[in-house]
Amino acid sequence: MNGLLVEFQEVETLPDRSIDAAAGPASRAFHHRGSTSVHAAAAWLRDLPYAPSRRTGHLRVFEDGFGDCTSKHAAFIALSKELDLVVGLVWGVYALDASLVPEVEPVLAEAGLPFVPNIHCFLQADGPFIDLTQGNCTGKSRQVERYLALFPASHRGGERPVRLAMAQLLTATDSRFAGCSASRLSQVAERCVEAKAAACAALSLTTGTTAGGLDRLEVAG
């Protein structure tokens, strides 16, 4: 699989308008912090320190003062819905390997696998893709630009079924996964996600991000 190349654009490519604090909770939260336009809100989210959270809810970034790909984009989607903006959330399945996160190398080596499928989420606005974690210290050595597949995000089933579907496709079509079942590949993927999350938490601590939730393991990112 050569993958799909995704070229991310700056936040200024998002649709812009003034934020009316009365439009809803997300609008009020952004307005309270001085973000009075959509572009300013997107830039504020992008510039937040990167770290996972133990909290739930679309607006947890405001309580935490940090966020990961899931929480940053959830806050923006909440804002876009209040302002009737046409912005979608995309799940990109990418190949997580040691070149991206060195900490997963022991897990992959033990399993004899070249990579595992993992999910990163980002925005799509009338064509262009925008990643509100661009430039963040995410624990990855570089921004992922090539993806195995893209899916419209749906929280009804969660991310796990998407990763399982990709595991089934890889084990059925990619010779590098010959002899590996989809369920085993999914299990190894879970272990790699744990290793990535631990690396991200350690990086957040060393860079001074204070968080009440660094022990929570995120699937996406």
C-alpha positions, 0 to 999 in steps of 0.5 A: 500500500503506497497510501494517500498523501494528505497535504495539510493547510494552515488554519486560515483556510478554514471558513472564518466569521466572528464568534458570538458568545451567545451562540452556545457553550463552545462559542462562549468558552472561546470568546471568554479566552479572547478568541473572537473569530473562527481563525483565532479559535483554531490558532488558539487550539493549535498552539495549546500544549499537546497532551492526552486528558482523562476528562471527557466532553467536547470542551475539556481543552478549556479545563485542561489547558492542553489537548491532543488530536481528539480533544482539540478537534472535538472543541473545534467541531463543537464550535463549528456546529454552533456557528453552522460552519461546514467542517468535517472530522476525518479519521486517517489510518496511518502506519505506526512504526519505529520511524515515527515513534521509536518506543514501539520498536520492541513491540513490533520486533517481538511480534515480527511486524513492520507496523500497525494501523493507528488513527489520527484525526483532523479537519476537512473544510470544503476540500483542504485538510487542517490539523490542529496539532500541527507543530505540536510535540506529539511524540512522533518524529514528524507529521504524518502525511501519508495515510492507508485510508481516510474515513469520516469520523463517527463516534457511534462505533468508536475508533476500534472498529476502524482499526480492526477493519484495517487490520483485516484488510492488511492481513488479507492483502499485504504479504508482510502480514502473512500468517498474522490474524486480524485479531492478533494485529489489533492486539499488537496495535493496542500495545503500540498505542500504549507505548506511544501514549507513554512516550507522549506523557514522558515528553509532556512532563519533560517539556513542562506540560502540567496535566491531570490526565497524562496516565490516560491512554488515547487511541488516536493521535 
